[in-house]
Amino acid sequence: MPKRFRLTRRFPVAMTEDGYRGLKRFSQEAGLDEGEALSFLFEHFDSVTDSEVLGIKLRAFNSELDTRKR
């Protein structure tokens, strides 16, 4: 029997404009709303990311973070 899809957690999220545009684009292409799209991405995180590229992108993001906050 398939697992019932329930959104049980809600939390305030702050996103960059680029991140939000990417989420909107992904959710529209997938036919999901933003919450469903985020749930899908995090439930399948390991299979939708390339661990080598993720590490490189994360280091670059972290190195720019303080500058971007100003």
Number of C-alpha atoms within 10 A of each C-alpha: 3 4 5 6 8 7 9 5 5 7 5 5 5 8 10 9 9 9 11 13 12 12 19 16 13 16 18 13 9 11 11 14 13 16 13 15 18 16 13 14 15 11 11 11 12 10 10 11 11 10 11 8 9 11 11 10 12 11 11 11 12 11 11 11 11 9 8 10 6 5
